[in-house]
Amino acid sequence: MIKIVSGFSIPIGPTIALVNLCNQLNGKEHHCILYGPDNWHMDKCKSAKINEFHPESGDIIIVHNIALFSVTELYHLQNKIEELRKKHISNIFKCIFSKHMHWLRKHDDIKIVLSCQENDLFPIRRLNYTMFDKIHYVHSWQVNYHKLKHDHFVCPNFCNPLRASEHKPGKVAGIIGSIRQENQTDLSIEKALWDGMETVILYGYLKDPVYYYKKIVPLVKKYPGKIKYAGFIDDKQTVYDSISDVYCTVCKPWSFVKKECLMTSTRYHGPDISAMPEESLTNHQIVNIWEKELNL
Amino acid sequence: MKSFEGDFYKLLALLRGHKPFAFNRFSDGELYILQNKELILDADQVKVGENITEGIYKTEDFKRFHPEEHSFYRDRLVDAFKFTKRNYFNGLSCRCCVGDENFQWQLDFHGEYDENFTWANLLVNGNYPKFIHEMYPVFYEYPTVFVCNEKADLSVLPFLVKDFRVGYNAMVQDYGLIEVIRSWISENNVEGHLFLFSASSFSKIAIHQLYDYCDRNTYIDVGTTLNPFMDMRIDRTYLKSFWLGERGKDINKICIW
């Protein structure tokens, strides 16, 4: 059984990627289940809550965004995630001491893969990454960023099909991605309005409400009637059909936003990232990579 | 087993499935009116029955209910409270917020236990983050109508097709608006719409009468939950914790039945 476990299952990019991975693997008759602590993933793929996760002999476990320091912790994952969410200080010490403790890596009958969907939001270097059999990166840019000498493979996330919209609105900007300081949503809004956009719609999970209230609400008052908040919308086609332009400030080479803009004839305004070969892979090729890397 | 989180997801499933329902909420203010106690909420005083304390309210929250003068409106509130219909969810003030005695009073006053009883606080306290993250985005799937205070700025909400405004003490001052909304529904053959209400006690009476009239729309009393998007005050503890990061117990509070 392939078991994907994630430190969160809220509707943001990595969760969507893991849902797609789970569905694609099940589509190829590999039994896969996604476990998460939140609820959003529950009706999106074969899934369960994190408290139902139990490692079993022969399992392949894909771990995402859980700062594990030993295999033993996999057996108490719900507690571990709750502890991490409280940002308990003991975790900092565990991270410092555990990364050199190779004896903690004892899991002969299960394979553990770390799926890395982030950069600075989940710095692998601070973890006991040696406990993982392999590290999965979604873009080769991450390999250079994390600079780890450990067995790894690069495989992009699956991309959902989108079509060019027939009736695009004029001068409606979309800002796609979770609302948080790290994504600099406020800068993207200002950029769009300076460019003469008449409306800016925020499509994303409200990861940091305090940031929204501090940085976005003043902009709502500064530009009356121009900024709207939609939240995370499942149906990406609906999102792209409602906007003419996309604005983005932070460089995330693995993000699909630029590619999706191309598919939907939406103008993209954001960091110009040079294309890497893996970006042109089809979903069929991507699932083949997973099969090879997991020895399925 | 009834649970605060479970009931939230029950309503969310209906909303996602585009199955019409009504969620009405009878909080402490409505409880006092149902109990036929004089109620004054204003800047100078808060009067509940014989109890008078210092006033803390701003204009848009002013409320005045006098049992004799306003008996007609109290009767309509009673109608809303006692109404039962498929998918009409009646949110009661819970025992952890108003005490055992008041909670039991509501059940006795209603007369029979309704399986659609739920929490008046279902969208707030410990469920508020779920409301913002999981329920709010579903509003985008609906042509949505908002019934709210005249001071609210609705420009941030991208899903609105229409709004109706009320002033202060709307239950009394704006009662006629219910007929205006009903006519609008009728004349425009409005079905499959979502109606959100943030209009204090007026909401309760309107939701009952409109759902009774047309149960092919969904009606939700959102209370103060969307205030941060409407340039309205966020003085409730759960709002301050969520939006300002202030310490407070309400944002983690799981109300009990």
Boltz contact constraints between the chains, C-beta under 6 A:
constraints:
  - contact:
      token1: [A, 201]
      token2: [B, 158]
      max_distance: 6.0
  - contact:
      token1: [A, 206]
      token2: [B, 132]
      max_distance: 6.0
  - contact:
      token1: [A, 209]
      token2: [B, 242]
      max_distance: 6.0
  - contact:
      token1: [A, 209]
      token2: [B, 243]
      max_distance: 6.0
  - contact:
      token1: [A, 210]
      token2: [B, 245]
      max_distance: 6.0
  - contact:
      token1: [A, 213]
      token2: [B, 243]
      max_distance: 6.0
  - contact:
      token1: [A, 220]
      token2: [B, 156]
      max_distance: 6.0
  - contact:
      token1: [A, 225]
      token2: [B, 155]
      max_distance: 6.0
  - contact:
      token1: [A, 228]
      token2: [B, 156]
      max_distance: 6.0
  - contact:
      token1: [A, 228]
      token2: [B, 158]
      max_distance: 6.0
  - contact:
      token1: [A, 229]
      token2: [B, 156]
      max_distance: 6.0
  - contact:
      token1: [A, 230]
      token2: [B, 140]
      max_distance: 6.0
  - contact:
      token1: [A, 230]
      token2: [B, 158]
      max_distance: 6.0
  - contact:
      token1: [A, 231]
      token2: [B, 136]
      max_distance: 6.0
  - contact:
      token1: [A, 231]
      token2: [B, 137]
      max_distance: 6.0
  - contact:
      token1: [A, 232]
      token2: [B, 137]
      max_distance: 6.0
  - contact:
      token1: [A, 233]
      token2: [B, 137]
      max_distance: 6.0
  - contact:
      token1: [A, 233]
      token2: [B, 140]
      max_distance: 6.0
